[in-house]
Amino acid sequence: MSPLWPKKLSAGLFPGHCWIGDAVHADAVADERQDAQDPEALLASFDSLLLAQTAMLAKGGDVTLVVSDSVAMIATLPWRDALLAQDEVNAYARICFEQQGIDMDERWVMHAAFLTFRGAGLAYALPRQWLDKLVSLLGARGLRLARVLPLSALAYSRQCRFPSSGQAVILLREAERASALVYDKTGLRGIDAEALVGNAELSGARLLRRIGIHHPDIRTVWDWPVSMSVPVAVPDYIATCLPAAVVHPVPRHTWG
């Protein structure tokens, strides 16, 4: 890479897990100890990580950031044939958020899209003030924000292996929550999430049992744990709750 070109960096920001690296060193800098949970505290942890690595981070670098779903609001968009223009999709997304009791006003930065014909779409929104602080934080270190996505949106944008029959699940396991994206041959069918309160395996099992009731023909599970910087065992509850499914571990940086 020419020294005149911006360095491309990938970063992750999650409760208990924060990292930044480049294409060669995916985990060049990682902090698996910080336990910040709310969005503001996550920014402070990220700033501390960047400050400690000033020499490594080239000025003018572009940062692609994936953040915990806990930072964002997320809504699935059931397919509608009549939606054509992006402003129609955005208006529909606001209605879907309103059905969750969320007023998608100027306090939020929202994006909505359908990626497959007749598959469900996905909308996500990040707090505008939080985004402004993130951009300022990176700018103070000589870095630029190229893109920021909540984890579920990143998985949705990168998933292209739809099952030819039956259903499949992408299981996203954070330290404080688990999310599941359900697919069939047409694309996304729905998203569900569960806070990991107390015993993480019991909470994860509740999520998968609930998924199994509504989607009884799950044959594949892609298991993504946030702590994949070290080998992580696939939890037993996946096979217990979805005995017909084949489980595939997904390395943390698969969607980087």
HUNORGI-V64242 format. One line per field, one symbol per residue. psi: psi as a letter, one per 30 degrees, with the letter a starting at -180 (. if undefined). Layout:
psi: ???
This chain:
psi: kkffkkkkkklkjlkfkklkaafeiehekkjgfkgkeleeeeeeeeeeeeefheefjkkgkkkkkklkffflkkkkjkkkefkdlefeeeeeeeeeeefggkjiaffljkkklkfkkglklkklkkkeeeeeeeeeeeefgglkjekkkleeeeeeffkfikkflallkjjjjleflklkkklaffakflkllkkikcjeeeeeeeeeeeeeefifhkfkkjjjkfhgflkkkkkffeeeeiffkkkjkjkegeg.
